[in-house]
Amino acid sequence: MLRGIFDIAFDYHMTRQMGATSISVKWLDDILWAINELDADAAVYCGPNAYKRASGAHSFIRRELMIRAQIPTLCMDGDAFDKRTAPMSVFQGEMERFIKHTVSRLRSSRRKISR
């Protein structure tokens, strides 16, 4: 019974990351899997201010996603689900600027190349 519970728990991303030898590498593996699964054009990585590992991983995650998945990545400090750390308007503004100035330009340049 315990083995079954452990197997089920291991399917959750946070469990695999916390049990990994390198949390940052496991985060990257999970993000790359999601990018491939969703056929994503860009990634957004948001780490809570108080979580030191998240903020330390920002440059690593951004660099590795550009190399391995060749997509732009927006890294934000703060908790996107807890409005006490920053108002949702801050996250929305960052996302809008990222999409307008990075993702949309990338899409238009890809269309020009494919023609």
N, C-alpha and C positions, 0 to 999 in steps of 0.2 A: 504494500500500500504506500509506504513512504517513497519507494523508488518511483512509483507512478506520479506522486505529487511532485517529486523533484524533476522528473522528465517534463511535466506540464509547466512547472515554474521556469525551466530553462528555456522555454519558447518565448518568454517575455524578454524584451531587449535589455531592460535595466538589470535583470538577473544575470544575463550573460556578461554584461559590461562589468558589473561589480565583482564577478568571479574570475575575470580574465587576468592574465599576468600583466597586461597593459590596458587600462581602461580607455585611453585615447585611441589605441589601435582598434579595440573592439567597437568603439563608437564609430570609427571610420568604416569598419567592415559593415556595420548595420546601416550606416548612411549610404554607402555605395550600393548595398543590396536594394534599398528603397529607391534610389535614383534609377537603377536599372529596371526595377519592377514597374516604376511609374513613367519611365521614359522622360525624365525631368529635364528641363532646359536650364534650371538654376536650383540652388539650394539656399536655405535660410537656416542658420545655426544660432540659436539663442541660449546663452548660458546664464543662469542666475548670478547676480553680483556677488553673493556671499559664497558661492561654490568655487573655490580656488582652482580646482582641476578644470572646470569648464572654461574659465577665462584664460588659463594657461594653454588650453588646447586650441584656442581660436586660430592662431597663425598656422599651426600644424594642420588643422582640419581644412582651412582655406587653401593652403599650398597643395596638400595631397589631393583634394578634390579637383583642383585645376589640372594637376598632372594626370591623375588616374581616370577621372570622368570628363575632363575638359569642359567643365561648366563653371560659371561665376558663382561665388558664394558670398552671401551677406552674413556677417557675424555680428550679433548684437549682444550687449551686456544687459541683463535684466531678465525678469521672469515674464514671459509673454502671457502667462495664465494668471498672474497675481498682480492686479492693478495697483497694489500698494507700493510696488517698487518703482513703477513709472506708469503714467497714464497710457491707455491704449492708443491715444492719438499719437504718441511718440513712436510707437511701433508701426502704426499705419503710415505715418509720414516717412519713416525710414524705408518701409516696403515700397511705397509709391515712388520714391526717388530711385531706389534700386531697380525697379521694373522699368521706369521711364528712361533712365540714363544708362543702364547696363543691359538688361534682358531684352528690351525692345530693339535697341541698337544691334545687339547680337543677332536677333532674329532677322532684321532687315538686311544685315550684311550676309547672312547665310542664304537668304532668298536671292540676292544679287549673284552670289557665287554659283548657285545651282542652276541659274538661267543660262 
